[in-house]
Structures are given as C-alpha cells and as structure tokens.
Amino acid sequence: MERSGLSELIPTQMKAVVVTDYGGLEKLEERKVHVPLPNENEVLVKIYACAVNNSDILMREGRYGTDANTGEKAGWKREPISFPRIPGTDVAGEIVAVGANIDPSCLGEKVVLFPFISSGPDGLEHMAEDITLMSSECDGGYAEYIAWPKELCRPIPLSSYVESSSFIVSCFTAWHMIEKSKVVPGEKLLISGATGGVGSYAIQIASKVFGANVIALARDLSFKEKMIELGASEVLSYKSKTLPDDVLMAAGSEIDVVLDVVGDPLFSTCLNVLRNGGRLAISGAVGGAVTQLDIRTIYLKHLSILGCTLGTRKEFDKMLAAIREGKIQPLIDKTFPLEKAREAQEYFKNSGKFGKVILQNENSTHL
Ligand SMILES: NC(=O)c1ccc[n+]([C@@H]2O[C@H](COP(=O)([O-])OP(=O)(O)OC[C@H]3O[C@@H](n4cnc5c(N)ncnc54)[C@H](OP(=O)(O)O)[C@@H]3O)[C@@H](O)[C@H]2O)c1
C-alpha cells in the first residue's frame, strides 16, 4: 500500500520500543519509527495491549542458540536477528486500515493476532521451515501499530484488550501441550511453573476443558487458594526436599502426564513421578536448558517425551472459543504503559509474580 492510501487520521510515525542489538535492558529503546503499510492481504492494526513473554527477553539476550552452536547468540528461530526489532507476540487492537485485497467492512473490528505466519498446511503450520514469528523474524507488538495478514486476525475473545492480549502465546502453548499429550478426562497431570503464564493457563485448560486432575507446582504456597480456584486439586511447593514423594502422595498414584516449562531443576522429578507409559510435554526451560538424563528411565518406563512450541490455527481457535465460554479466565499480574517496557521486562523476570504482565497503550482497558 502507498502511504497516500491511508486515512489522514493515521500518523506517519509511531512510538515503538525496539531492541537495538543483543544484550541487556539497555538494548531496549523507545523510538519514533514509520507506521507500517499493510500489503494487499494485510490490515493495519492499532495496538492497544501487548503481553510480555520470555521469548521477547530471550530474543533480546540472543539466548536461543543455533543448531550448530547452542552458545551462539540467535533469535527464536535459532537464526540471527535483524536489528532493530520490535518485540512482542501478543497483540490485541483494532483494524484501522486495509490492504487492496481486503474488504473494508472489517474496519473497526477488535482483534487479537495469531502470532506467526507460515506456509505449513493445517495442523503442521507451527512446524514449517518458513515460520515467521512476530517479535523475532518480523516486528511485533511493543508499538502503536502493526501490519498483519487479515486471515490471521480473530475477534477479541473478551471485551478488554488487556485481558484478551494476556492469552495469546502462553495460553496457546498450554493448549497445544495438552492436546499434543492427548489428555483424557480423569487423567492425573503435574504442571510446573504453575504461577507463570503457560502454567496458570495450563491448570485451567487441563481441568476445566479436558477434565483432568491437576497437581500444580509453585514456589510460594500463598497462591494455593487461587490455583485451586483455577482448577488445581493440589498445589505443592517445588522447593520441597521430598518433592517426588509429595507428588505421589498427593496424586495417590503415579502421574499420567507432566507439563513442564522449567527444565533442569525439575527434570528428574518429572520423569520419576510418571507411570509406565506416561507422557512428558516440554515447552520451556526457564530454570535451565541443559540437564542430565538417565536414558534407561525413558525406555524402561516406556515414556514419551513431547517437544511443544506454539500450536496450530485450529488449536488457537478452540482456545478462543473456550475463553469466550468462560472456561479460561484471564490472569493479569500487572500492566505497564508501553514506554515502561524496560521496567515491564525487568518485573517479568522476577520470581513470585502470578499471571501475565501487559504493556498497554492509552485508553485501552475496555472497549
Ligand atoms: N515453546 C513455546 O512455544 C513457549 C511459549 C511460551 C513460553 N515458553 C517458555 O516456557 C517457559 C515459561 O514461560 P512463562 O511465560 O510461563 O514464564 P513465567 O510467566 O515467567 O513463569 C515461569 C514459571 O516458572 C517457575 N520457575 C522459574 N524458575 C523455576 C525453578 N528454578 N524451579 C521451578 N519453577 C521455576 C516460576 O515460579 P516462581 O515465580 O514461583 O519462581 C513461574 O511459575 C519459558 O522458558 C518460556 O520461554 C515456551
């Protein structure tokens, strides 16, 4: 689209917070940049809220490594990032302009954005080689506007932009882990990182959508009641010296499925509490990415280890439907104005939060 095709109400420049290079918080800078122009199949979305994720921070720190060298600095796709890059994968906003092929009747629609572009066929789109994730391979939501394919926009599931943005990558990942693990009603699940974005949504999806019995792991048991409200049947501290025994005692038997985002510190516990034939789904390693593994445990117990990243468009739509039905509640720990992105990322990294951290643009709490 030419700039002349945009309404005069849309400015030529916008506020954005960009990552200027790999490094610490000092590499996150507020800048004035051009408002992106939507291509023929895209829409321009005015961003009202964008949730913060570990991936925003890991991208800035270059912490994903490459396939050839896990110590090398790289983005989420394990390839070099092209800087400056606008982080943020969890966008909620309003369609304010359309590309040439898009029916303008969608102007004014309030949307959340499916966070990646891929040519993969339905069901395999999250595994495609050409995947482009917002915030890593293309610019994301720490800004006032974003251009995004119309076919990847969905109506916001709740009436608040902030709440709607809170689900996107965390809840979607949790949903995918549970579907990929083929959880069935009555199964016993252990969920780590249960106060975090992925874990807190996983508790709700596993218990309220899939009918599982959930044991949640948290450091601080002061959140126990809240987690039981979300659907956990038991909450245990991961700091316990007798954690595997605590889990087995609480479950009354071995565990069918573990959903883990923590990695090394809990890895042996995850394997030890699983029943023969159990499944371990992993989507993160917030506590440490390198671990020791006694391979015999895997084959002698017939375990399945399932690597999970993002999910499919169909899963995203099912997740949004469950949110609209009230089965999954938004969990917001704290909001920050966009300009405070550094503080928001610093806060996000602290232990002890419960739920999501959101960057908010002006007047965005409700429609
Ligand atoms: N593969 C994907 O598609 C995908 C998508 C989203 C996230 N992730 C990854 O999943 C992980 C979690 O993401 P998130 O957004 O849920 O993060 P988060 O909101 O920061 O939550 C992290 C959770 O992990 C717990 N935790 C941290 N260190 C721990 C340790 N040493 N032992 C036990 N628990 C520990 C925290 O508990 P306390 O606060 O009590 O310490 C908190 O509950 C990250 O590694 C992230 O990169 C992957």
The ligand as a Gaussian input file, in Angstrom:
#p B3LYP/6-31G(d) Opt

LIG

0 1
 N        7.744000     -23.266000      23.381000
 C        6.854000     -22.271000      23.373000
 O        6.088000     -22.102000      22.423000
 C        6.779000     -21.405000      24.577000
 C        5.734000     -20.495000      24.728000
 C        5.667000     -19.764000      25.909000
 C        6.667000     -19.915000      26.873000
 N        7.674000     -20.780000      26.647000
 C        8.727000     -20.999000      27.645000
 O        8.116000     -21.560000      28.814000
 C        8.789000     -21.106000      29.971000
 C        7.776000     -20.482000      30.928000
 O        7.166000     -19.373000      30.307000
 P        6.092000     -18.492000      31.084000
 O        5.664000     -17.442000      30.142000
 O        5.095000     -19.331000      31.740000
 O        7.052000     -17.828000      32.192000
 P        6.702000     -17.070000      33.515000
 O        5.370000     -16.433000      33.419000
 O        7.880000     -16.223000      33.847000
 O        6.597000     -18.246000      34.594000
 C        7.699000     -19.015000      34.938000
 C        7.242000     -20.041000      35.960000
 O        8.322000     -20.941000      36.219000
 C        8.578000     -21.009000      37.626000
 N       10.015000     -21.177000      37.831000
 C       11.004000     -20.333000      37.492000
 N       12.198000     -20.848000      37.856000
 C       11.933000     -22.052000      38.431000
 C       12.751000     -23.060000      39.003000
 N       14.085000     -22.930000      39.063000
 N       12.151000     -24.159000      39.505000
 C       10.808000     -24.303000      39.456000
 N        9.965000     -23.369000      38.916000
 C       10.550000     -22.269000      38.423000
 C        8.087000     -19.672000      38.160000
 O        7.770000     -19.811000      39.524000
 P        8.254000     -18.733000      40.604000
 O        7.915000     -17.373000      40.065000
 O        7.493000     -19.089000      41.819000
 O        9.722000     -18.949000      40.749000
 C        6.850000     -19.428000      37.301000
 O        5.753000     -20.137000      37.818000
 C        9.878000     -20.173000      29.487000
 O       11.072000     -20.905000      29.368000
 C        9.407000     -19.734000      28.109000
 O       10.466000     -19.346000      27.271000
 C        7.750000     -21.526000      25.527000

